[in-house]
Amino acid sequence: MTTPKTPTDGAAILDRLHAALTRYVILPSAEAIDATVLWIAATHAQPAWAHAPRLVIRAPEKRCGKSRLLDIVEATCHNPLITVNASPAAVYRAIGSDNPPTLLIDEADTIFGGDNAKTNEDLRGLLNAGHQRNRPAIRWDPNTRTLEQIPTFAMAALAGIGAMPDTIEDRAAVIRMRRRAAGETVAPYRHRRDAPALRALAADLTAWLSAHLAELERAEPAMPLEDRAADTWEPLIAVADLAGNHWPDRGRHAAETLTAERDGATATSDRIRLLTDCRAAFGEADAIPTTVLLDRLKADPEAPWAEYANTGLNAMRLAALLREYDIRSTTIRFAAPIGQAKGYYRADFVDAWNRYAPVTDDSTAPAPYQPYQPYLPSSTPVRPEVWYGSSRTTEKAVPALTSTDTAGTAGTATRRLHLAEGAA
């Protein structure tokens, strides 16, 4: 009778895998090595997982070792299915089981980049859906005239030049490869010579983890991350905890480090960038005309707004971007000489700022634009009185702008006067 592997044995197997990786590949950091080791091990326990983390192996240029790393992953992971170009239908059919293969996609940049991105939208959708168990694709079978449910759940590794789609990297441990420096050496990898020893190591991983599937399925490891990042890393941390020894600490450190690197390198979406830039444009103002907001946004040479959509950000595009956060322009009466004009209230942005672009350190809060003077500063007390069914302030208005850098004369300002409803 075979004696089940002990946690100590598991740690020794992970150590052997760690040594194999570093023999053939130079990875960018100790955390990247540990994450790759744990990801490979987790492929051997796929039936236990509620989520199937992706492994993204990306590099800025050729000859950074990404394909070689994928070779080692193929030799050591569970039931590898490697491809450089596959139709979504073929991948669907290959997955369809409770114990699916491990998908390995090389040259993924040629699949998801450039003109191919729209063509391969179905494959991207498959990879996104397959991150979570019980998210089948549904297809109509004209022969049987029935709906067919096709499983999508499978662990997957993707290697390519440049970033993968955000929706994939958000579900992945991201390994950012780099070209070897002078003095960094690795052993040459030859499939016929070296693969058998690596496949024997894979068999040891299978024997160890398959004996603990029930335990791994029940595992609820303490996670250093939250939300989708926690879902993605949970299988890796569960394997680290099962192995014991130094692996629990190293696994959690890798999870925190690589997630922080990924988040720091992720390109901010246009809408999130717009929220942040609007906060700077408002300064201390309670309200701002749409035209002035646009001028201030487009004045930043490092922002994309002057050339947004080729012709620059305009009122309609601004409204469309902000509408997703329930932020809408309205007609506001500003001090002379601007008077009545379409604009935005600061209060309407606060919830979105807090949720999507919070300032965690006062020292990093954006300073008000200069030399502009803010409109209706929030520090000024306001006493509303009834005026044509709405309210107006009895306080003297802050001077408005007569031109880009010139303050005008004081006039009458009305706060939250909705003379016209709807978005700009």
QUIWO-V750441 format. One line per field, one symbol per residue. psi: psi as a letter, one per 20 degrees, with the letter a starting at -180 (. if undefined). burial: + if it has 16 or more other ideal C-beta (glycine too) atoms within 10 Angstrom, else -. Layout:
# QUIWO-V750441
psi: ???
burial: ???
This chain:
# QUIWO-V750441
psi: pppqqrhggghhghhggghggihiqorirhhhggggghggghhjkhiiqhqnqqopoqqhrrljjghgghghghhirpmqoqqioqqhghgghhgmrimrropooqlhhigiqciighhkhhhghghghihpqkmqqpqpohgilrppppqipqqqppprpaqrqhhghikqoponqqqprpioqrqqppghghhghhhhhhhhgggghhijggghhipmqppirrchhgggighghggghhhbcihgghghggggghgggghhipppqggghggghhghhhcjqhqpqgggggghgiioiiqjhhjpkhiqprhghghgghhhjkpqrrpqorqqjgbpqqaqpghihgghghhhlqoiphijppqqqqkqpqpmqiipqpoqqpolibqqqjqpqpprphagjpqaqqbpqppkonhprrq.
burial: ----+---++++++-+++-+++-+++++--+++++++++++++++++++-+++++++++----+++++++++++++++-+++---+-+--++--+----++++++++++-+++------+--++-+++-++++--++-------------+++++++++++-+++--+++++++++++----------+----++--+--++-+++-+++-+---+--+-+-+++---+++++++++++++++---++-+++-++++++-++--------+-+++++++++++-++++++-+++-+++----+++--+----++--+++-++--+-+-++-+++++-+--++++++-++--++---+----------++--+++++---+----------+++---+++++---------+-+++++------+
